[in-house]
Amino acid sequence: MKRQGDLLSALSKRAKELKASKDARPKKIERLRAFVADPKNGLCTMAPLPLPLNATYEVIGINPDKVSVFKSSLSPILLYFNCSDGSEFPVIFKDGDDMRQDQLVIQLFTLMDRLLRKENLDLKLSPYAVLATGPSQGMAQYVQSMTIAAIVNQHETLLNYLRAHNPDEGSVGTAGIKKVVLDTFVRSCGMGTTFLVFF
């Protein structure tokens, strides 16, 4: 617990400094990477430690080449924790934002998802982890995403994107997309099967 507290204190101090800095974003990223890479700070490599955000992951350091600072007035920082099993766990650390409400809302969604699954109703929710580490700071699991505009720009249509990432060559009536993926997408739009006609 003490080592987790020390880790959070170090991140909090750096986040406060970056938020207060008048430097441009590229300079902030450069300073953050130098800080994480410096062996004196004990962040690049560390003895195995349960990640405060999700204790099922044991972290052994932070990848200094992937850390970044978001373009925002609070300058939240993006950290990629190296796990002992060889995987990475991306985390956003924020200072100056009360994340207690975020944590409560995610806990409610997680509880609702469990209750609905017990009744055989799977809404395909994937709640991400949030942990308020103080009244004005906290961490959240970073989930890689794309905007619809970026998807259309890259794949021309949403149908092409779904087909590229969830192909089902032998399908009939699902436009070459796995049925479960298409069904989930259609339900998420609040539309019936008539939607398929317009695809």
N, C-alpha and C positions, 0 to 999 in steps of 0.2 A: 504494500500500500504506500509506503514511504517513497519508493522509487517511482511509482505511478504519479504521486503528488509532485515529485521533483520534475518529472517529465512535463506535466501540465504547467508547472510554474515557469519552466524554461520557454515553453511554447507561448504562454500568455505574455511574458515579458517581451519576446520578439514580436509578437502580433501587435502589442501596444506601440512599440517603437516604429514598426512599419506603418501603422495607421497614422501616427503623428508626423511621419516624415513627409516632406514636400517634394521628395524625389519623384521622377517619372517611374511608371510601372516597370520598365525594363531594368532600371537601376535597383528598384526594390527586390526584384527577382534575383538579380545578381548578388545583392547583399544577403538575402535569405539562403541562397545556395552556398555561399561562402561560410555562413554561420553553421549550417548543417554539416558541411564537409569538414569543418575544423575538428580534429580529434579531441581537442580540449573540452569541447561542449558535450561529448558523449552521446551524440545523436545519430551519427553515421553508423556506428556499430555500438551495440550494448549487449549486456548479458540478457538472456531470454526473459521477457517481461510480458505478462498478460496485458493486452491492449485495453485501456480503460473503457473505450467505446463498446468493445465486444470481447469479453474475457476468454472466449473460446479460441481466439487467435493469440498466439504467442509471438511477439515481435522481437526482432534482433537488430533493428536499426531503421533508419530512414534513408531512402535513395535520394542523395543530394541533386542528381541530374534531373529528377522529375518534379522537384518542388516548384511551386509557382505562387504567384499572388494574383488574385482575381481583380478585374477592373471594377472597382466599387469604392464608395467613400469609406467603407470600413476596412478595406484591403484584407479580406479573409485570405488565409493561406491554404494551399493545397499541398498535402503531404502524402507520399507513397511509403507506407511502412512495409519493410521486408519482414516476412513471416518465417518462422523456423522450418515450415514445410516447403519453402521455396516459392510460395505465392506472394502476392502483394495485396495490401489492403489500403485503398485510397481514402483519405479523410480530409474534410474541410474543418479548419479551426478558425473560429470567429471570436473577436473581442469587440465589445461595444454593442452586443445584440443579446437581448434576453431570450434564451433558447428554452426556457422552462415550458412555455406554452407549446413550442414545437415538439418537445419530448412527450408531453401529455397527449397531444393529438395523435402522434405516432403510436403511443401505447394503446389508445382507444381503437385505432384502426387495426392494430395487431390482435386485440381482444375480439373485435367484431369479426375479423377474418377467421379466427379459431372457432368461434361459436357458429358461424355460418357453415364452415367446413364440416362440423359435427352433424349438421342438418343436410349434408350432401349438396351444398350450394357453394361452389368454388368460384369466386369472383376474380380469380387470378391476380390478387393483390400481392405486391412485393414491397412491404414496408421496409424502409431503410432505417438504420440505427441512428439515434440522436441522443446525446448526453449533455445536459447542462452541467458545466463544471463550476459554475458560479452564477451570481445574479445577472452578470452581463457578459458571459462568455460561455463557450461550449464547442462541441465537435459533432459533426454529422458525417455519416458515410457518404462518400462521393459516388454518384451514379452517373456513368458516362451516358450521354444522350445526344440526340440530334433533333433539331427543329423540323417541322413539316417542310418548311421552305428549303432547308438544306437537303432533305431527302429528295424532294422534287427536283432540285437543282442537280443533284448527283445521279438520280435514277430515272428522271423524267416523270414517273408516276409512282404513287404509293403502292400500286399493284406490283410494279417491277421490283420495288424494295422488298416487299413481303416475299415475292417469288425468289429473289436472290438469297435471302437469309433463311427461308423455310421452304425449300423446294420439295415438291411431291410430283415426280414425273408421271406416275401412273394414275394420277387423280382424274376423276370425271366430275365435272361440275364445280370444281373449286379453283379453276384457272391456274393449275400447277402449283398450288400452295397447300401445305398441310392443312387438313380439315380443321383440326383443333385450333390452329392459329387464325384461320379465317373466321371461324365461329366466334372466337374471343374478340377479334377486331370488330366484327359486326355488332356483337353485344355491347362493346364499349362505346359504340356510336349511338346506341339506343335505337337501332334500326332492325327491321325484320329481314327475312330472306329476300324480299323484293329488292334489296340493295344490290344483290348479285347481278341483276339485270343491267344495272347502270355501270358496272365495272367495265 
